[in-house]
Amino acid sequence: MNNYKDASLSAEERANLLLLDMSVPEKMAQLQGLIFMSLQNIDSLRERCLLGIGSISCLQMTMTETVQECLDTQVMLQKIAIESSPHGIPAIFHMEGLCGAYVPNAVSFPSGLGRASSFDPELEEKIGNVVGKEERAIGITHAFAPVLDINRDPRMGRVGETYGEDATLSAALGAKYVKGCQQESSGRKTDCVAKHFLGFHLSKGGIHTADCEISGQALRETYAKPFQAAITNSGLRGIMPCYNVINGEPISSSKELLSEFLRDEMGFDGVVVSDYDAIKHLHTVQKTAENLKTAGLQALAAGMDLELPIAVCYNEELSEMFSKGDADIDVLDRACLRVLAAKFRMGLFENPFAASESDALKILGTDESKEISLLSAKESLVLLRNDGVLPIKNPKNPKNPK
């Protein structure tokens, strides 16, 4: 029996030891996601979670009414994940983190574009710290933030979630957010998942998920710059690729971008998670894969680790390909190892469950956090002088619009 439960070993050492004991189907389960919407589909969830699960979406917590309901949901789902896994492997719980934890009592913050208007990296670090603490209290350790896209086309409707058009400002703010959110803590630890790698907002005509054409220089000096800052300066541990085709190649299946560029050149060593249904798009939208299992294999081989929100392409057929030797088992082991290492690093094996209600209430919505939120809201305000361009008249002097 190996010692993967020995907490004195490093996360990587424990992950390697555990991997030796796992079957191919169990490894595949660690690369799959689940999305839970209500107690009414709990039986369906159990059927999808027969050998454990990699990650569980917490979007349904936006519909809960109390903190206790959030905590009970996380504990129930985590018990299912652990009890179904032959090795008792806990699940990662993920949630958006841009504007705060989407749960009762949590503090909310302005959008990314509003916060960029503050030009205040130190405040952004405090915001990240609040988001990390509040999400950890309810058992969430994958915070899907910051959004590091560079937007220079206002036709792209998601401009509000970005830090805007300036790569240097985005790099400064994004790195500070990651530093604050991933700050070391006792018990569970947070991994930020920055998005959307890479050039998402450069889509043709400002159309969501349209193709992008980016020169090598612009790719490095502009669109990758915030990601590089978060990796180099703050130890970013998670990346979400965008839906787009970049220079003729879907990024979800691009070994050049997800492995050679992101890992070898930029030095990223964390977990890559798919945007929701992005791997399926390789078959249904971008048509580079003749079927779903081929789409899954393309993504895995390129460097994608987790498929979210549910396993569509990382399916039983793909698992059989690995079992029969029709696909390189090293591709599966590489991705599984990264996910296991993240779970050990997050402290999930020792602290898999959300805090008690009394402890959570001490963390959620504190006066200090509310003050940070209020300060951010104030600093996000931008006052403009109307020099006659805006069709607004001064009620005190109709002839002077200023």
Secondary structure as GFF3:
##gff-version 3
##sequence-region A 1 402
A	DSSP	alpha_helix	11	19	.	.	.	ID=ss1
A	DSSP	alpha_helix	24	29	.	.	.	ID=ss2
A	DSSP	beta_strand	33	35	.	.	.	ID=ss3
A	DSSP	three_ten_helix	39	41	.	.	.	ID=ss4
A	DSSP	alpha_helix	42	48	.	.	.	ID=ss5
A	DSSP	beta_strand	55	57	.	.	.	ID=ss6
A	DSSP	three_ten_helix	59	63	.	.	.	ID=ss7
A	DSSP	alpha_helix	67	84	.	.	.	ID=ss8
A	DSSP	beta_strand	92	96	.	.	.	ID=ss9
A	DSSP	alpha_helix	112	116	.	.	.	ID=ss10
A	DSSP	alpha_helix	121	137	.	.	.	ID=ss11
A	DSSP	beta_strand	142	144	.	.	.	ID=ss12
A	DSSP	three_ten_helix	159	161	.	.	.	ID=ss13
A	DSSP	alpha_helix	167	181	.	.	.	ID=ss14
A	DSSP	beta_strand	191	197	.	.	.	ID=ss15
A	DSSP	three_ten_helix	200	202	.	.	.	ID=ss16
A	DSSP	three_ten_helix	204	206	.	.	.	ID=ss17
A	DSSP	alpha_helix	216	218	.	.	.	ID=ss18
A	DSSP	pi_helix	219	223	.	.	.	ID=ss19
A	DSSP	alpha_helix	225	234	.	.	.	ID=ss20
A	DSSP	beta_strand	238	241	.	.	.	ID=ss21
A	DSSP	beta_strand	245	246	.	.	.	ID=ss22
A	DSSP	beta_strand	249	250	.	.	.	ID=ss23
A	DSSP	three_ten_helix	251	253	.	.	.	ID=ss24
A	DSSP	alpha_helix	255	255	.	.	.	ID=ss25
A	DSSP	pi_helix	256	265	.	.	.	ID=ss26
A	DSSP	beta_strand	271	272	.	.	.	ID=ss27
A	DSSP	alpha_helix	278	284	.	.	.	ID=ss28
A	DSSP	alpha_helix	292	302	.	.	.	ID=ss29
A	DSSP	alpha_helix	316	324	.	.	.	ID=ss30
A	DSSP	alpha_helix	329	346	.	.	.	ID=ss31
A	DSSP	alpha_helix	357	363	.	.	.	ID=ss32
A	DSSP	alpha_helix	367	379	.	.	.	ID=ss33
###
